[in-house]
Amino acid sequence: MTFDITPYRSMYPFSSNEVEIKGHKYHYLDEGQGETLLLLHGNPTWSFYYREVIKALRDRYRVIVPDHIGCGLSDKPSSDDYPYTLDRRVDDVEALMEHLGLTEDITLIAHDWGGMIAAGYAIRHTSKIRRMVMLNTSFFMLPEGKGLPWRLWLLRMFRPFATVAVQGFNVFSKAATFMTTQKPLPAEVKKAYLAPYDSWANRIAVLRFVQDIPLVEGDTSYETCKFVQEHLDRFEDIPLMVCWGEHDFVFDMDFFAEWKRRFPNAEFHTFPDAGHYILEDVHEKVIPLIEDFLVKHPISLAVTEESSHGAASHT
């Protein structure tokens, strides 16, 4: 059962849509017309995280924003009925885009876990991706020599404790409402972030996202993340912008440095006044950068260049 969105409509004035994917209701927003922007959220957020981006861009672009299964207004099945793995998340996004008939000229915008989901989708459909905007996220595993922050390590490694803490007491979602920003979130915004995760059963995705973090070979999503990491060269010709809140205890400046090392030709912006929820702290600074980036890298030009490269390769 989904939560009542009515109290948050003034902040989230969008029309809900849903598609059934393998027996589960998958909720998504589909706002505006034009080039396709696919926005992917992380954990423990939902499509609400992108509300200001959607409002700003839907007059010129078609903005697609799903709620991952277990999140937001999507179904929240038990782990017996849904695997809650990275591969399945990518499958879901793939199914949604095929359902909508949007399989060409896609711009990816992603945050947190959404980044690796975006990377998994882009690996499968590299020739269809035209631009990428990444916000405090990763296309790779922990940088060399870096460990998981102790708070996440505790939840990742001690399952009985994590189950009680995350599903029982909602510590992960509650902590995210004050540890992820530099400026305090308004009370109503906090309530909106917590609203989907209002019971033990409805917090299953929050827990499973943490438990799906790949640390060692043999972890469920390790091979998928490793494959993405080993094939990042496939993205070399896709325009990329990375925007980074400097005060992020998970995706910290070591991750940002790794982005710069792996994608030296990308466009980079850092914000000393922002944390992990960069769009909550500085959306008024990030959104104009996104708008400029989209204009600087028109899809028509990208398609023309790709066609000319293809023609040249056959001469």
Steps between C-alpha positions, in 0.01 A plus 500: 500500500635844410492799730271802464677754280236770562686690777802542272328598174600865530865393487441208263244628246538219250272241342566144610538218249559132550587191304496139616840336477512130581198530726603815686367854462780729387422868554650771284464864403478598134505878472537723196589444135826500309832324541494220757657554840505193726550587867594220743490544876691317772444376854305594711342757272238479226390709201424785742876568507486635144194721543681830430684357199172375353329835548790682335542273197157365409419802283774394253567133563317176565601411854461137611548427870423152635470391861706184535305201628473532877531879480267796474165415345608167351407162647700380798505120470679274744844371409336163432312660210767738369880460506598864577824471301679737265434283196128496570498878547656537156248252357218713641632820345548319171142369510363847576684664212392227260141538623518872423669443166793716611803305386693766308680825587482476879662734751571342838493699825570302815576526871630255762407136413331643192845550349589133491151416374551761227842353420352150477235628261754697298730198466212310339396792277813707451416607145168645621645721775576857391591682824553421867475715813616339823434635850694358798502147370732244344555288191765298684558319827684643801818681394818307574587495869165643605266326739126527546401767757451330835128580518436328169745221582305423817172479308661311214676234708275435801172387350292439814596841637442666163156346461383630837669838459390571143165324475401525864621844605547660158842632603638518147221710352474720808876559511494594133268792574768678702839347404478560125467878480690805615187698569213349699219354296160661559271284713261432212785388274621260769150358531479452124826307492387276785139453385556196273691317773237501771505136613727199541379350172529827309868542597618183330664683207690735732657198668559301182672790324755513782544124501553500123811720523771283339814470713662169408484244223196281552273784612182499294568814297879479499537359149261754352684792661834351401387464139384862492826617656709304251311640201476869583690572181170440319385835637801701380310671218188578702497855642513477879452756774564422866362728774620433853399604848828507693350402836404139428614235748434216253575634152775725627776689319693176444218388272504838329875466439436156351245650260760752387759229455272274297327774297758777452302663219176535695360823639534525879342726762542485878291671765650567844155595628338165413482149637388168355153631417653758270165593346359587841792727587575670169243408235487867403868471397495151352191532281642788289815292449287210378309730266823643358654154464201372302517799267878470454464138394201487264381155408473586131873573491582182691295293256663668200849440638419137578369447148810656346727285716305194392527596134871566535557161656353330193701685236 
